[in-house]
Amino acid sequence: MPPKRRPNKYVYRSIVFAGVAAVKLFRVKVIPTGLEHLPQDEVIRGLNRRVEPGKGAVVAITHFGYLDFVFAEYLLWRQLKVHMRFLVTKKAARKKFVAAICDWCEHVVVDRSNGAEAYTESVEKLHRGDYLAVLPEAGVSRSFTVRQLKTGAVRMAAEAGVPIVPVSVWGGHRMLTRGHGLSLKAVWKTPVRIHIGEPLKIDPSAPVAEETARLQEILQAGIDECIDTYPEKAPDGAWWMPASRGGSAMTPEEQMVLDEADRAKYKITG
């Protein structure tokens, strides 16, 4: 394995600035609520948040589209100047460019077949005061409802003694998601709603499954809030609306069947 590159905050910052510029260029209106739930005791100096032991957090982000993490980072950067560390799959990091970015930005590469090393690294980053961004659905939700979460976010937060900040993102999937490719028309002036839920402080003695289910409920409540207050009314049968809201997206039950097929395929192909 080649040695890791030296972390470079300027690489991270350049990526963030490029994202901010893209949001402005395409006139994407990012509409946040729940900002009062973000940590209020952060000391912001210069262009980045100061990383301090005991000041970390797990940021749990919904995953309906491939750009949701961009808007979550955009918002937390604007509010707290956070350089979030993301969990990136080993499959994605096989590309040399992505691997270099992961090294420079201190992201965590996850091997889904054996995540122990990534878990340990993630907890270490939380202990030192980093914000660790997690997509706990571990894949894009094609029903556009929050599907069953993996337990990693809860377990890491409990072990590191840090809160979970729930971030629900709605609208980003209209730009790019599974089965719907990227187009300038889809991005141009498309609103994105983000709701920050009240932070969860996990009791280490609490059942992990129950706390994970609670996080799922909070993230879904945030999505419901975003849909209810979204500035554009969806046409009947819109592909980007959940079936329960009159859209033509697959139902959660249909998604579960396809998810099982995907997991079986993943096991076969490694």
C-alpha positions in Angstrom: 0.0 0.0 0.0 1.5 3.4 -1.0 2.1 5.9 1.9 -0.6 8.4 2.6 -0.1 11.9 1.3 0.4 14.7 3.9 -3.0 16.2 4.9 -3.5 19.5 3.1 -6.3 21.8 4.3 -5.9 24.0 1.2 -6.9 21.1 -1.0 -10.0 20.7 1.1 -10.7 24.4 1.2 -10.3 24.6 -2.6 -12.9 21.8 -3.1 -15.3 23.6 -0.7 -14.9 26.9 -2.5 -15.5 25.2 -5.8 -18.7 23.8 -4.4 -19.8 27.1 -3.1 -19.1 28.7 -6.5 -21.1 26.0 -8.3 -24.1 26.6 -6.0 -24.0 30.3 -6.8 -23.4 29.7 -10.5 -26.4 27.5 -10.9 -28.5 29.7 -8.6 -29.3 26.8 -6.3 -31.3 28.1 -3.4 -30.3 26.2 -0.2 -33.0 26.7 2.4 -32.0 25.5 5.9 -34.0 25.1 9.1 -33.0 23.9 12.5 -29.8 25.9 12.6 -30.3 26.4 16.3 -29.5 22.7 16.7 -26.0 23.2 15.5 -23.3 23.4 18.2 -23.3 26.9 19.6 -20.0 26.9 21.4 -17.7 26.6 18.4 -14.9 29.1 18.2 -14.4 30.1 14.5 -11.1 31.7 13.7 -9.9 32.4 10.2 -11.2 30.1 7.5 -11.7 26.9 9.4 -13.1 25.6 12.7 -10.6 24.8 15.4 -10.4 21.0 16.0 -10.3 20.3 19.7 -10.6 17.0 21.7 -14.2 16.6 23.0 -15.6 18.9 20.4 -16.3 16.3 17.6 -19.6 15.1 16.2 -21.0 12.5 13.9 -23.0 14.2 11.1 -25.6 11.7 9.9 -26.8 12.7 6.4 -29.7 11.3 4.4 -28.8 9.8 1.0 -31.4 10.2 -1.7 -29.1 11.7 -4.3 -25.4 11.6 -5.1 -25.0 15.3 -4.3 -26.6 15.3 -0.9 -23.2 15.3 0.9 -22.2 18.4 -1.1 -25.1 20.5 0.3 -24.6 19.2 3.8 -20.9 20.2 3.6 -21.9 23.5 2.0 -24.2 24.3 5.0 -21.9 23.3 7.8 -19.0 25.1 6.1 -21.1 28.3 6.0 -22.3 28.0 9.6 -19.2 26.5 11.4 -16.3 26.4 8.9 -16.2 22.7 9.4 -13.8 20.5 7.4 -15.9 17.3 7.7 -14.2 14.0 7.2 -16.3 11.7 5.1 -16.5 7.9 5.0 -15.8 6.9 1.4 -16.2 3.3 0.1 -13.1 1.4 -1.0 -14.8 0.9 -4.4 -14.9 4.7 -5.0 -11.4 5.2 -3.6 -9.9 2.7 -6.2 -9.7 5.7 -8.6 -6.4 7.4 -8.1 -7.8 10.9 -8.1 -10.4 10.0 -5.4 -7.7 8.2 -3.4 -5.5 11.2 -3.5 -8.4 13.5 -2.4 -9.2 11.1 0.5 -5.6 11.2 1.7 -5.2 15.0 1.4 -8.5 15.7 3.1 -8.2 13.0 5.8 -11.4 11.1 4.8 -11.9 7.5 5.9 -11.9 4.8 3.3 -14.3 1.9 4.2 -14.0 -1.7 3.1 -17.6 -2.9 3.4 -16.5 -6.5 3.7 -14.3 -5.6 6.7 -14.9 -2.3 8.3 -13.0 -2.7 11.6 -10.0 -0.6 10.5 -12.2 2.3 9.2 -14.3 2.1 12.4 -11.2 2.5 14.6 -9.9 5.4 12.5 -13.3 7.1 12.6 -13.5 6.9 16.4 -9.9 8.3 16.7 -10.9 11.3 14.5 -14.0 11.9 16.7 -11.9 11.8 19.9 -9.5 14.4 18.5 -12.5 16.7 17.7 -13.3 16.1 14.0 -16.7 16.2 12.5 -17.3 12.8 10.8 -19.9 12.8 8.0 -21.7 9.5 7.7 -24.4 8.4 5.2 -26.0 5.8 7.5 -28.3 4.3 4.8 -25.2 3.0 3.1 -26.6 3.5 -0.3 -29.0 5.7 -2.2 -32.7 5.4 -1.2 -34.7 4.9 -4.3 -38.1 5.3 -2.5 -37.0 8.8 -1.3 -37.8 7.8 2.2 -35.2 7.1 4.9 -34.5 3.4 4.7 -33.2 1.2 7.5 -29.8 2.6 8.8 -26.6 0.8 9.5 -25.6 0.9 13.2 -22.1 2.5 12.7 -23.1 6.1 13.3 -24.7 5.2 16.7 -21.8 2.9 17.8 -19.1 5.4 16.9 -20.9 8.3 18.6 -21.4 6.2 21.8 -17.8 5.1 21.9 -16.4 8.5 21.3 -18.8 10.3 23.6 -19.9 12.8 20.9 -23.4 13.8 19.7 -25.0 12.9 16.4 -26.1 15.8 14.3 -29.0 14.6 12.0 -29.0 16.3 8.6 -32.0 15.7 6.2 -31.5 16.9 2.7 -34.3 17.2 0.2 -34.1 18.3 -3.5 -30.5 17.3 -4.3 -31.8 14.0 -5.7 -33.6 15.9 -8.4 -30.2 16.9 -9.8 -28.5 13.5 -9.7 -29.6 10.1 -8.3 -29.7 6.5 -9.2 -31.4 6.1 -12.5 -31.5 9.8 -13.2 -28.3 11.3 -14.7 -26.9 14.8 -14.2 -28.1 17.6 -16.5 -27.7 21.4 -16.3 -31.4 21.8 -16.6 -32.0 19.6 -13.5 -29.5 21.7 -11.5 -30.5 25.2 -12.6 -32.3 27.0 -9.9 -33.5 23.8 -8.2 -34.2 24.5 -4.5 -32.6 22.3 -1.8 -34.1 22.1 1.6 -32.0 21.0 4.6 -33.3 20.4 8.1 -30.9 20.0 11.0 -32.4 17.9 13.7 -31.8 18.1 17.4 -28.5 16.4 18.3 -28.6 13.0 19.8 -26.4 12.2 22.7 -26.1 8.4 22.8 -26.0 6.6 26.1 -23.3 3.9 25.8 -25.6 1.5 27.7 -28.6 2.1 25.4 -29.5 -0.7 22.9 -27.8 0.1 19.6 -30.7 -1.1 17.5 -33.2 1.1 19.3 -31.0 4.2 19.1 -30.4 3.6 15.4 -34.2 3.3 14.8 -34.6 6.6 16.7 -32.0 8.3 14.4 -33.9 7.0 11.4 -37.2 8.4 12.7 -35.5 11.8 13.3 -34.0 11.9 9.8 -37.4 11.0 8.3 -39.1 13.7 10.4 -36.6 16.1 8.9 -37.4 14.9 5.4 -41.1 15.3 6.1 -40.5 18.9 7.3 -38.5 19.6 4.1 -41.2 18.2 1.8 -44.0 20.1 3.6 -42.1 23.4 3.3 -40.5 22.9 -0.1 -40.9 26.0 -2.3 -42.0 24.1 -5.4 -45.1 22.0 -5.7 -44.5 18.6 -7.3 -46.7 17.6 -10.2 -48.9 14.5 -9.8 -46.8 11.4 -10.2 -43.5 13.2 -10.0 -40.6 10.7 -10.2 -38.8 12.5 -7.4 -41.6 12.3 -4.9 -42.2 9.3 -2.6 -45.3 7.1 -3.4 -46.9 8.1 -0.1 -46.8 11.7 -1.2 -48.4 11.0 -4.7 -45.1 10.5 -6.5 -44.1 7.6 -8.7 -41.0 6.6 -6.8 -40.9 2.9 -5.7 -42.4 2.0 -2.4 -40.2 1.2 0.6 -41.3 -2.4 0.2 -40.3 -2.6 -3.4 -37.0 -1.0 -2.5 -36.3 -3.6 0.2 -36.6 -6.4 -2.5 -34.2 -4.6 -4.8 -31.8 -3.9 -1.9 -31.7 -7.6 -1.0 -30.9 -8.4 -4.6 -28.1 -5.8 -4.6 -26.6 -7.2 -1.4 -26.6 -10.7 -2.8 -24.9 -9.4 -5.9 -22.3 -7.6 -3.8 -21.5 -10.7 -1.9 -20.9 -12.6 -5.2 -18.8 -10.0 -6.8 -16.9 -8.9 -3.7 
